[in-house]
């Protein structure tokens, strides 16, 4: 992925190049203890310590290559919002609440000494394979821990349907520079959203977090795999134009 970033940066479009990598929690969550060698890591604390060191080295490498905007793609927090998924976690012998605390701690340790001019975002992904989804449930179960303590610069949150719940969990977002990027425009279907309804939802979210800390984006990427989502390129372009139009009408023209 470092080579991918270097290629993107070489295009020199004038825009800030952004790279997305898997979040550290993904390396543990899917299989838990079963995917971590007990011979190498009899104590999982040492596994998480090494995970922190590895990601700190990765961030330093991206920064040295010129990266100033990096996003962590994290499906785990979406699972931790789902009662059904949390029950499956318990059945395999893990405590979802304890896992959430561990993952939040790992993230904060990774970010503890990051350069001030390196912007880190975290996308709470709820599944995006061929326009499918993997988890449902509002952000309330993880909101205080995730929004209130994890020191990323921006949270990218999927809010394109009722499965994601309401905006009340955003009350835990810390005041200041931290941004909440509302994924109100779906990437799963081609139907274009109503501009006025998007604006209404932005104002609804602004009841819980200041408008100047809110941004707008599609809910996820238009493709998580080579097969793509069930949406045409023309429909994708129309969605992106809609995001830009709404953003300009709500927040004004960007500063030069």
Secondary structure as the mmCIF struct_conf table of DSSP 4:
data_model
#
loop_
_struct_conf.conf_type_id
_struct_conf.id
_struct_conf.beg_label_comp_id
_struct_conf.beg_label_asym_id
_struct_conf.beg_label_seq_id
_struct_conf.end_label_comp_id
_struct_conf.end_label_asym_id
_struct_conf.end_label_seq_id
HELX_RH_AL_P HELX_RH_AL_P1 UNK A 2 UNK A 10
TURN_TY1_P TURN_TY1_P1 UNK A 11 UNK A 11
BEND BEND1 UNK A 14 UNK A 15
HELX_LH_PP_P HELX_LH_PP_P1 UNK A 16 UNK A 17
STRN STRN1 UNK A 19 UNK A 22
TURN_TY1_P TURN_TY1_P2 UNK A 24 UNK A 25
HELX_RH_AL_P HELX_RH_AL_P2 UNK A 26 UNK A 29
TURN_TY1_P TURN_TY1_P3 UNK A 30 UNK A 31
HELX_RH_3T_P HELX_RH_3T_P1 UNK A 32 UNK A 35
BEND BEND2 UNK A 36 UNK A 36
TURN_TY1_P TURN_TY1_P4 UNK A 38 UNK A 40
BEND BEND3 UNK A 42 UNK A 43
HELX_RH_AL_P HELX_RH_AL_P3 UNK A 44 UNK A 64
TURN_TY1_P TURN_TY1_P5 UNK A 65 UNK A 66
STRN STRN2 UNK A 69 UNK A 74
BEND BEND4 UNK A 75 UNK A 75
HELX_RH_AL_P HELX_RH_AL_P4 UNK A 76 UNK A 79
TURN_TY1_P TURN_TY1_P6 UNK A 80 UNK A 81
HELX_RH_AL_P HELX_RH_AL_P5 UNK A 83 UNK A 91
TURN_TY1_P TURN_TY1_P7 UNK A 92 UNK A 93
HELX_RH_AL_P HELX_RH_AL_P6 UNK A 96 UNK A 111
TURN_TY1_P TURN_TY1_P8 UNK A 112 UNK A 113
TURN_TY1_P TURN_TY1_P9 UNK A 116 UNK A 117
STRN STRN3 UNK A 119 UNK A 124
HELX_RH_3T_P HELX_RH_3T_P2 UNK A 129 UNK A 131
TURN_TY1_P TURN_TY1_P10 UNK A 139 UNK A 139
HELX_RH_AL_P HELX_RH_AL_P7 UNK A 140 UNK A 149
BEND BEND5 UNK A 153 UNK A 153
STRN STRN4 UNK A 154 UNK A 158
BEND BEND6 UNK A 160 UNK A 161
HELX_RH_3T_P HELX_RH_3T_P3 UNK A 162 UNK A 164
BEND BEND7 UNK A 167 UNK A 167
HELX_RH_3T_P HELX_RH_3T_P4 UNK A 168 UNK A 172
BEND BEND8 UNK A 173 UNK A 173
HELX_LH_PP_P HELX_LH_PP_P2 UNK A 174 UNK A 174
BEND BEND9 UNK A 175 UNK A 177
STRN STRN5 UNK A 179 UNK A 185
BEND BEND10 UNK A 187 UNK A 189
HELX_LH_PP_P HELX_LH_PP_P3 UNK A 191 UNK A 194
HELX_RH_AL_P HELX_RH_AL_P8 UNK A 195 UNK A 205
TURN_TY1_P TURN_TY1_P11 UNK A 206 UNK A 208
BEND BEND11 UNK A 209 UNK A 209
HELX_RH_3T_P HELX_RH_3T_P5 UNK A 211 UNK A 213
STRN STRN6 UNK A 214 UNK A 218
BEND BEND12 UNK A 219 UNK A 220
BEND BEND13 UNK A 222 UNK A 222
BEND BEND14 UNK A 224 UNK A 225
TURN_TY1_P TURN_TY1_P12 UNK A 226 UNK A 227
BEND BEND15 UNK A 230 UNK A 230
HELX_RH_AL_P HELX_RH_AL_P9 UNK A 233 UNK A 251
BEND BEND16 UNK A 253 UNK A 253
HELX_LH_PP_P HELX_LH_PP_P4 UNK A 254 UNK A 255
#
